């Protein structure tokens, strides 16, 4: 940082504020400075661009108005000429110093790379703990990555609005009525038109801004607004206005304000992807951008080897930032998911991190984790975490054969403090049919492998969709309370003490590399670009019972789970009724023959009815317990011993 300050000081000292100009002959210096690629040199070039204004546009004297006409014509050329020479000299000195420092840095980087090759790819580390703004590992992203990202923002390096987001699982959507969705603080509505194509509009009627999600999908495939009866086709054009005459309607239909605001959308691998804006160029811009689909499912060479499990969605009571940060932190799994797929007392272990893709605003980052205490037989397995903005995280375990198991995660920012998760598993067999590894190969506790295998089996397509959905909260709710309250604590620290994530968290271990990288990426793009009408106010901390509400977070918008809930609720009522009737039938002869011996035929005749009553009662209770899972799945970490 010292050379940077020195060169900038030379430039600044040589440029007095009254007169700032560079002669045309020295303009190439401005183009050379950014070529060095160093953030401080880029900053220097920007400073020079700001001062390189025409001399005629700069006041060179503060003389009074009475003498301005006579003095400015004589003093301005001299002042501009002197300043130009001084500015040129300063720029030349700054450029020379910058070139020298850049050469030293390139030589140092070359020596480090050579050292890394000679030591198995590892770069030397600094001793001591790392700050929260640093990333510990074999090759930590340089500090200038953030500065470079910030410098690129004005040029549109990354835009939250010009990106695809998966918002729903098509197989779980209701095609008979519109579905309300949220994205970046805006309300949307999805529905299926007469051609069988999914459509997404902004959730407001252009007439009086009533929510179209409260409307109806008519028999002719149009979307009807339930407020005044306006109807719209799949392209957003108004198809009917009951309040105007048939003669007047064609003219009004052509008015641009009569259309609904359409969002580009597409269905890929069973997921409904929605574009981030509804601008007039949205259709063209969205066609030029590819959604972050699972590449293995698109690759013809993977046909027969790659297969995904059942997809599902969850509306989570914490924000996009917290959700992504959680899943790029693989170390929490061994502790948080105790007795589900790990053991908190024996499975946590230190790791080494190596960066496979350095952090950039458009491509995110990817890193590899190597356990320093691997399970016997798993030493050569590779674990990677891949974040691609704005919503994809793939956590993958790969065996030497090339077979892999990937946890597929997508998080879409719905509104401040909330997000929607779409999740599934991808299994890729080896070229010779080798089985995929366990999702968490480093777990070594007794019984953990069996629990992992059982949980993975329960998530497989062998079971109905509703069953896979109802089992998932047993895993997801184990860290739900932590993340919801962590979000509130961070927000309060920032509001009360002015502490951002870097100062509020102390992350000394390499296992925190993913979390620190995510927060760095988020700073580089300026945070989530919420809709102007969506304010990230201080969020309330919800009661645990509200956090574990699975009906609002999933069942309400999943047709498969709604049907299963109706079935099990009806079955519970029917079986309970049968149980009472069978019990009454069993007790009737017993009461009638109360004075007879115990071995009387009446008691023997009552046995089948009594058995039926017990069986129906037990079955009814089981159906009731399953039905409850569609409404809530409570969990208490303190009871998980």
MIKOLRO-357415 format. One line per 3 residues: number of its first residue (from 1); their letters; for each residue x, y, z of C-alpha. Coordinates in pm, whole numbers, padded with zeros to 5 digits, always signed. Example, Ala and Ser with C-alpha at 12.3 -4.5 7.8 and 13.67 -1.06 7.14 Angstrom:
<nodes>
1	AS	+01230,-00450,+00780  +01367,-00106,+00714
</nodes>
This chain:
<nodes>
1	XXX	+00000,+00000,+00000  +00297,+00237,+00052  +00395,+00255,-00317
4	XXX	+00033,+00320,-00403  +00011,+00611,-00163  +00349,+00745,-00280
7	XXX	+00256,+00749,-00647  -00083,+00902,-00579  +00083,+01164,-00359
10	XXX	+00314,+01260,-00647  +00017,+01303,-00875  -00189,+01498,-00621
13	XXX	+00099,+01724,-00513  +00168,+01829,-00869  -00191,+01933,-00939
16	XXX	-00300,+02259,-00774  -00674,+02297,-00748  -00713,+02623,-00948
19	XXX	-00567,+02492,-01272  -00590,+02127,-01381  -00522,+02012,-01733
22	XXX	-00314,+01758,-01922  -00171,+01831,-02267  -00295,+01612,-02549
25	XXX	+00048,+01454,-02589  +00024,+01296,-02245  -00328,+01155,-02283
28	XXX	-00189,+00803,-02362  -00079,+00789,-02000  -00441,+00761,-01903
31	XXX	-00481,+00449,-02114  -00160,+00292,-01985  -00242,+00321,-01617
34	XXX	-00542,+00082,-01609  -00344,-00174,-01810  -00135,-00241,-01500
37	XXX	-00437,-00413,-01350  -00369,-00289,-00996  -00660,-00126,-00813
40	XXX	-00451,+00167,-00689  -00324,+00235,-01042  -00682,+00221,-01170
43	XXX	-00771,+00473,-00901  -00480,+00692,-01012  -00598,+00683,-01371
46	XXX	-00945,+00784,-01262  -00801,+01076,-01069  -00608,+01185,-01379
49	XXX	-00921,+01156,-01592  -01104,+01382,-01351  -00833,+01648,-01368
52	XXX	-00780,+01622,-01745  -01037,+01885,-01839  -00998,+02152,-02104
55	XXX	-00803,+02451,-01976  -01061,+02689,-02113  -01322,+02537,-01879
58	XXX	-01118,+02597,-01566  -01101,+02926,-01378  -00734,+03014,-01334
61	XXX	-00770,+03321,-01122  -00986,+03447,-00838  -00958,+03810,-00939
64	XXX	-01250,+04041,-00904  -01512,+04074,-01176  -01389,+04419,-01271
67	XXX	-01048,+04286,-01382  -01157,+03942,-01497  -01185,+04037,-01863
70	XXX	-00835,+04177,-01878  -00651,+03932,-01654  -00800,+03601,-01756
73	XXX	-00683,+03632,-02117  -00324,+03681,-02010  -00299,+03461,-01703
76	XXX	-00496,+03158,-01816  -00252,+03034,-02086  +00047,+03066,-01856
79	XXX	-00132,+02900,-01569  -00257,+02618,-01790  +00084,+02566,-01948
82	XXX	+00262,+02551,-01611  +00005,+02321,-01464  +00012,+02096,-01769
85	XXX	+00387,+02054,-01739  +00361,+01978,-01367  +00069,+01738,-01420
88	XXX	+00253,+01560,-01700  +00564,+01523,-01486  +00358,+01394,-01196
91	XXX	+00171,+01148,-01417  +00499,+01027,-01570  +00650,+00978,-01224
94	XXX	+00340,+00798,-01099  +00335,+00576,-01407  +00704,+00490,-01374
97	XXX	+00661,+00405,-01006  +00350,+00205,-01086  +00529,+00006,-01357
100	XXX	+00813,-00069,-01116  +00582,-00186,-00839  +00378,-00393,-01083
103	XXX	+00696,-00561,-01210  +00797,-00648,-00853  +00451,-00785,-00782
106	XXX	+00456,-00995,-01101  +00797,-01134,-01009  +00675,-01212,-00657
109	XXX	+00365,-01384,-00791  +00580,-01587,-01030  +00806,-01698,-00744
112	XXX	+00500,-01792,-00538  +00360,-01997,-00823  +00694,-02173,-00866
115	XXX	+00705,-02236,-00493  +00350,-02372,-00507  +00442,-02618,-00782
118	XXX	+00742,-02738,-00590  +00540,-02791,-00272  +00246,-02974,-00418
121	XXX	+00039,-02668,-00502  +00041,-02510,-00157  +00130,-02146,-00112
124	XXX	+00296,-02016,+00202  +00058,-01888,+00469  +00091,-01614,+00719
127	XXX	+00112,-01714,+01078  -00161,-01618,+01322  -00536,-01604,+01294
130	XXX	-00710,-01459,+00993  -00946,-01167,+01012  -01305,-01203,+00898
133	XXX	-01219,-01016,+00577  -00960,-01276,+00477  -00997,-01625,+00341
136	XXX	-00775,-01892,+00486  -00668,-02178,+00261  -00412,-02294,+00013
139	XXX	-00479,-02009,-00227  -00694,-01737,-00076  -00861,-01488,-00312
142	XXX	-00654,-01167,-00323  -00780,-00854,-00153  -00795,-00673,-00485
145	XXX	-01074,-00907,-00605  -01328,-00697,-00419  -01186,-00370,-00548
148	XXX	-01193,-00502,-00903  -01553,-00609,-00862  -01652,-00269,-00728
151	XXX	-01474,-00100,-01019  -01674,-00310,-01264  -02016,-00243,-01119
154	XXX	-02088,+00072,-01323  -02031,-00132,-01639  -02296,-00387,-01538
157	XXX	-02066,-00676,-01448  -02341,-00830,-01242  -02706,-00731,-01227
160	XXX	-02961,-00890,-00997  -03237,-00788,-01236  -03082,-00943,-01546
163	XXX	-03064,-01299,-01420  -03276,-01615,-01403  -03425,-01745,-01077
166	XXX	-03594,-02085,-01018  -03909,-02010,-00821  -04125,-02323,-00835
169	XXX	-04137,-02696,-00903  -04381,-02739,-01191  -04497,-03085,-01079
172	XXX	-04618,-02936,-00749  -04804,-02636,-00897  -05180,-02609,-00938
175	XXX	-05265,-02566,-01305  -05628,-02477,-01228  -05553,-02151,-01046
178	XXX	-05287,-01880,-01039  -04989,-01916,-00803  -04846,-01621,-00613
181	XXX	-04467,-01586,-00619  -04216,-01334,-00484  -03878,-01218,-00614
184	XXX	-03652,-00934,-00500  -03935,-00776,-00303  -04186,-00783,-00589
187	XXX	-04505,-00990,-00612  -04551,-01212,-00917  -04819,-01450,-01041
190	XXX	-04766,-01771,-01239  -05033,-01953,-01438  -05078,-02188,-01733
193	XXX	-05242,-02045,-02048  -05455,-02202,-02320  -05148,-02330,-02506
196	XXX	-05025,-02517,-02200  -04736,-02275,-02148  -04646,-02131,-01810
199	XXX	-04670,-01752,-01787  -04550,-01510,-01522  -04682,-01156,-01472
202	XXX	-04627,-00890,-01213  -04902,-00951,-00960  -05116,-00651,-01038
205	XXX	-05394,-00573,-01280  -05318,-00264,-01493  -05673,-00142,-01430
208	XXX	-05676,-00078,-01053  -05371,-00278,-00933  -05570,-00560,-00776
211	XXX	-05362,-00879,-00727  -05403,-01114,-01021  -05299,-01404,-00798
214	XXX	-05647,-01378,-00640  -05804,-01422,-00983  -05902,-01729,-01182
217	XXX	-05772,-01929,-01476  -06075,-01942,-01707  -06178,-02230,-01932
220	XXX	-06051,-02043,-02239  -05702,-02023,-02085  -05711,-01655,-01993
223	XXX	-05630,-01508,-01652  -05925,-01325,-01500  -05895,-01044,-01247
226	XXX	-06158,-01110,-00982  -06201,-00739,-00907  -06355,-00608,-01231
229	XXX	-06338,-00909,-01462  -06061,-00798,-01693  -05897,-01096,-01863
232	XXX	-05547,-01140,-02009  -05388,-01387,-02249  -05045,-01547,-02209
235	XXX	-04870,-01252,-02376  -05016,-01007,-02126  -05264,-00853,-02373
238	XXX	-05605,-00769,-02237  -05861,-01017,-02373  -06179,-00871,-02224
241	XXX	-06299,-00553,-02053  -06661,-00609,-01947  -06717,-00240,-01876
244	XXX	-06667,-00123,-02238  -06866,-00184,-02554  -06765,-00436,-02819
247	XXX	-06710,-00152,-03065  -06477,+00035,-02830  -06278,-00266,-02707
250	XXX	-06046,-00315,-03012  -05917,+00042,-02978  -05861,+00014,-02603
253	XXX	-05693,-00324,-02641  -05411,-00168,-02841  -05331,+00085,-02571
256	XXX	-04993,+00003,-02410  -05129,+00060,-02059  -05390,-00212,-02109
259	XXX	-05128,-00488,-02091  -05009,-00681,-01787  -04638,-00665,-01705
262	XXX	-04492,-00990,-01839  -04184,-01163,-01701  -03987,-01395,-01931
265	XXX	-04000,-01750,-01795  -03909,-02103,-01899  -03929,-02455,-01765
268	XXX	-03604,-02653,-01743  -03574,-02993,-01577  -03906,-02946,-01401
271	XXX	-03827,-02603,-01252  -03997,-02276,-01343  -03728,-02013,-01407
274	XXX	-03828,-01646,-01397  -03637,-01343,-01526  -03556,-01067,-01278
277	XXX	-03738,-00778,-01447  -04021,-00681,-01684  -03851,-00410,-01891
280	XXX	-03925,-00357,-02260  -03597,-00533,-02347  -03646,-00819,-02101
283	XXX	-03742,-01074,-02367  -03428,-01006,-02572  -03192,-00981,-02277
286	XXX	-03324,-01297,-02113  -03278,-01491,-02439  -02906,-01410,-02428
289	XXX	-02856,-01545,-02075  -02854,-01915,-01985  -03009,-02021,-01653
292	XXX	-02781,-02195,-01406  -02925,-02539,-01480  -02759,-02863,-01375
295	XXX	-02502,-02918,-01650  -02485,-03295,-01603  -02853,-03322,-01694
298	XXX	-02786,-03128,-02017  -02477,-03325,-02120  -02557,-03609,-02366
301	XXX	-02242,-03792,-02251  -02397,-03821,-01903  -02716,-03987,-02024
304	XXX	-02774,-04301,-01823  -02517,-04197,-01561  -02665,-03877,-01416
307	XXX	-03004,-03858,-01249  -03164,-03611,-01012  -03394,-03690,-00721
310	XXX	-03732,-03536,-00642  -03728,-03155,-00628  -03907,-02953,-00362
313	XXX	-03939,-02593,-00249  -03927,-02431,+00096  -03995,-02072,+00197
316	XXX	-03735,-02003,+00465  -03771,-01752,+00752  -03427,-01604,+00694
319	XXX	-03265,-01403,+00418  -03078,-01496,+00103  -02746,-01390,+00257
322	XXX	-02785,-01616,+00561  -02910,-01908,+00352  -02621,-01904,+00105
325	XXX	-02367,-01846,+00380  -02500,-02150,+00563  -02466,-02394,+00273
328	XXX	-02117,-02280,+00172  -02015,-02359,+00531  -01986,-02737,+00517
331	XXX	-01838,-02763,+00865  -02171,-02695,+01037  -02318,-03021,+00906
334	XXX	-02117,-03239,+01144  -02247,-03047,+01446  -02591,-02913,+01357
337	XXX	-02728,-03231,+01202  -02633,-03449,+01498  -02808,-03788,+01510
340	XXX	-02946,-03728,+01161  -02639,-03773,+00939  -02352,-03699,+01179
343	XXX	-02218,-03704,+01533  -02132,-03367,+01682  -01872,-03511,+01918
346	XXX	-01659,-03718,+01679  -01714,-03594,+01322  -01597,-03227,+01326
349	XXX	-01243,-03200,+01188  -01006,-02932,+01054  -00989,-02890,+00678
352	XXX	-00768,-02739,+00412  -00919,-02518,+00146  -00792,-02470,-00209
355	XXX	-00959,-02234,-00454  -01063,-02384,-00786  -01229,-02068,-00918
358	XXX	-01136,-01732,-00777  -01406,-01491,-00665  -01558,-01271,-00936
361	XXX	-01889,-01081,-00947  -02028,-01280,-01241  -01897,-01629,-01168
364	XXX	-01898,-01644,-00788  -01638,-01886,-00656  -01555,-02254,-00614
367	XXX	-01332,-02424,-00359  -01219,-02769,-00260  -01216,-02900,+00097
370	XXX	-00973,-03163,+00221  -01029,-03313,+00563  -00719,-03344,+00778
373	XXX	-00878,-03640,+00950  -01043,-03836,+00667  -01226,-04160,+00709
376	XXX	-01026,-04470,+00620  -01085,-04551,+00254  -01207,-04197,+00176
379	XXX	-00868,-04023,+00163  -00887,-03966,-00214  -01244,-03841,-00227
382	XXX	-01291,-03479,-00332  -01543,-03242,-00173  -01621,-02915,-00350
385	XXX	-01855,-02620,-00304  -01957,-02421,-00612  -02143,-02087,-00582
388	XXX	-02269,-01926,-00900  -02467,-01604,-00863  -02732,-01524,-00805
391	XXX	-02875,-01841,-00656  -02687,-02168,-00721  -02482,-02368,-00467
394	XXX	-02369,-02722,-00550  -02201,-02924,-00275  -02036,-03228,-00434
397	XXX	-01855,-03537,-00313  -01657,-03716,-00588  -01480,-04052,-00568
400	XXX	-01165,-04144,-00765  -01382,-04331,-01017  -01556,-04007,-01112
403	XXX	-01884,-04106,-00948  -02033,-03821,-00746  -02320,-03716,-00524
406	XXX	-02425,-03350,-00536  -02661,-03158,-00313  -02836,-02923,-00558
409	XXX	-02945,-02598,-00396  -03104,-02283,-00536  -03192,-01983,-00318
412	XXX	-03401,-01702,-00464  -03430,-01375,-00267  -03805,-01326,-00222
415	XXX	-03810,-01031,+00020  -03581,-00888,+00288  -03522,-01149,+00554
418	XXX	-03684,-01427,+00352  -03589,-01654,+00061  -03716,-01957,-00129
421	XXX	-03508,-02272,-00152  -03534,-02539,-00423  -03340,-02853,-00340
424	XXX	-03267,-03199,-00477  -02983,-03450,-00514  -02783,-03542,-00824
427	XXX	-02621,-03884,-00848  -02361,-03958,-01116  -02230,-04311,-01153
430	XXX	-01876,-04385,-01265  -01798,-04471,-01626  -01792,-04839,-01532
433	XXX	-02105,-04820,-01319  -01935,-04740,-00987  -02171,-04626,-00714
436	XXX	-02177,-04264,-00604  -02016,-04182,-00267  -02205,-04090,+00047
439	XXX	-02315,-03729,+00073  -02085,-03679,+00373  -01787,-03912,+00326
442	XXX	-01584,-03786,+00622  -01835,-03891,+00890  -01677,-04178,+01081
445	XXX	-01905,-04232,+01380  -02067,-04567,+01444  -02413,-04581,+01291
448	XXX	-02373,-04259,+01091  -02332,-04438,+00760  -02655,-04628,+00819
451	XXX	-02842,-04307,+00904  -02702,-04133,+00596  -02802,-04423,+00375
454	XXX	-03150,-04430,+00528  -03201,-04056,+00483  -03079,-04069,+00122
457	XXX	-03308,-04366,+00056  -03608,-04176,+00192  -03529,-03893,-00052
460	XXX	-03517,-04121,-00357  -03777,-04134,-00637  -03889,-04475,-00509
463	XXX	-04127,-04294,-00274  -04422,-04064,-00353  -04341,-03697,-00389
466	XXX	-04538,-03604,-00078  -04337,-03852,+00130  -04005,-03701,+00021
469	XXX	-04142,-03355,+00098  -04271,-03446,+00443  -03941,-03608,+00547
472	XXX	-03720,-03312,+00446  -03804,-03084,+00745  -03661,-03345,+00980
475	XXX	-03325,-03231,+00836  -03398,-02870,+00741  -03541,-02768,+01078
478	XXX	-03226,-02865,+01265  -03061,-02531,+01186  -03375,-02325,+01126
481	XXX	-03379,-02151,+01465  -03004,-02079,+01452  -03024,-01905,+01115
484	XXX	-03341,-01708,+01188  -03202,-01566,+01511  -02850,-01522,+01372
487	XXX	-02998,-01295,+01108  -03171,-01085,+01375  -02856,-01065,+01589
490	XXX	-02643,-00945,+01296  -02900,-00685,+01204  -02919,-00554,+01560
493	XXX	-02541,-00533,+01587  -02529,-00328,+01270  -02815,-00101,+01378
496	XXX	-02698,-00050,+01739  -02318,-00061,+01712  -02245,-00008,+01344
499	XXX	-02081,-00351,+01313  -02092,-00515,+00972  -02042,-00889,+00920
502	XXX	-01662,-00860,+00915  -01648,-00695,+01257  -01940,-00880,+01413
505	XXX	-01798,-01227,+01332  -01457,-01370,+01413  -01368,-01645,+01165
508	XXX	-01020,-01783,+01241  -01057,-02132,+01088  -01025,-02245,+00727
511	XXX	-01374,-02390,+00759  -01503,-02030,+00754  -01356,-01963,+00409
514	XXX	-01683,-02015,+00225  -01878,-01781,+00453  -01614,-01509,+00425
517	XXX	-01604,-01548,+00045  -01982,-01516,+00019  -01985,-01197,+00226
520	XXX	-01699,-01057,+00017  -01887,-01136,-00302  -02198,-00969,-00163
523	XXX	-02002,-00653,-00083  -01848,-00654,-00430  -02192,-00631,-00595
526	XXX	-02332,-00381,-00346  -02572,-00617,-00167  -02905,-00758,-00285
529	XXX	-03084,-00522,-00526  -03426,-00518,-00364  -03720,-00348,-00528
532	XXX	-03734,+00022,-00431  -04068,-00040,-00261  -03927,-00319,-00044
535	XXX	-03747,-00183,+00262  -03514,-00410,+00466  -03647,-00296,+00802
538	XXX	-03547,-00451,+01132  -03701,-00797,+01122  -03892,-00945,+01417
541	XXX	-03779,-01264,+01584  -04057,-01520,+01543  -04165,-01776,+01799
544	XXX	-04033,-02126,+01742  -04376,-02266,+01665  -04416,-02016,+01381
547	XXX	-04074,-02107,+01244  -04169,-02475,+01222  -04490,-02405,+01028
550	XXX	-04456,-02637,+00726  -04800,-02551,+00587  -04713,-02190,+00503
553	XXX	-04356,-02270,+00403  -04445,-02555,+00166  -04780,-02737,+00176
556	XXX	-04987,-02433,+00081  -04824,-02421,-00265  -04766,-02793,-00323
559	XXX	-05054,-02982,-00481  -04897,-03318,-00399  -04880,-03241,-00028
562	XXX	-05225,-03084,-00026  -05374,-03402,-00170  -05184,-03615,+00082
565	XXX	-05296,-03391,+00369  -05660,-03424,+00262  -05621,-03802,+00232
568	XXX	-05463,-03852,+00574  -05704,-03610,+00743  -06002,-03792,+00592
571	XXX	-05849,-04129,+00677  -05797,-04021,+01037  -06163,-03919,+01073
574	XXX	-06291,-04233,+00900  -06072,-04472,+01099  -06158,-04301,+01425
577	XXX	-06528,-04337,+01343  -06482,-04705,+01256  -06288,-04760,+01577
580	XXX	-06569,-04613,+01787  -06832,-04815,+01598  -06633,-05137,+01631
583	XXX	-06576,-05076,+01999  -06949,-05020,+02051  -07024,-05341,+01864
586	XXX	-06775,-05528,+02080  -06909,-05394,+02407  -07279,-05446,+02331
589	XXX	-07285,-05826,+02380  -07051,-05796,+02676  -07288,-05559,+02853
592	XXX	-07586,-05778,+02767  -07415,-06085,+02909  -07260,-05914,+03208
595	XXX	-07399,-06178,+03445  -07275,-06475,+03243  -06940,-06651,+03299
598	XXX	-06630,-06511,+03129  -06614,-06804,+02891  -06956,-06736,+02748
601	XXX	-07000,-06724,+02369  -07082,-06352,+02392  -06726,-06262,+02489
604	XXX	-06582,-06480,+02217  -06809,-06316,+01960  -06695,-05971,+02073
607	XXX	-06325,-06045,+02015  -06317,-05970,+01637  -06501,-05642,+01683
610	XXX	-06266,-05544,+01964  -05961,-05625,+01750  -06107,-05418,+01467
613	XXX	-06159,-05125,+01703  -05799,-05140,+01821  -05661,-05168,+01466
616	XXX	-05871,-04877,+01339  -05776,-04668,+01639  -05404,-04727,+01589
619	XXX	-05428,-04664,+01214  -05628,-04345,+01273  -05370,-04220,+01520
622	XXX	-05092,-04291,+01267  -05276,-04102,+00993  -05326,-03811,+01230
625	XXX	-04955,-03797,+01311  -04865,-03798,+00941  -05120,-03523,+00872
628	XXX	-04960,-03306,+01141  -04626,-03319,+00953  -04786,-03127,+00666
631	XXX	-04862,-02845,+00911  -04563,-02835,+01144  -04245,-03025,+01229
634	XXX	-04109,-02897,+01562  -03749,-02948,+01667  -03542,-02858,+01973
637	XXX	-03163,-02881,+01950  -03135,-02898,+02328  -03324,-03227,+02329
640	XX	-03105,-03379,+02057  -02857,-03556,+02283
</nodes>
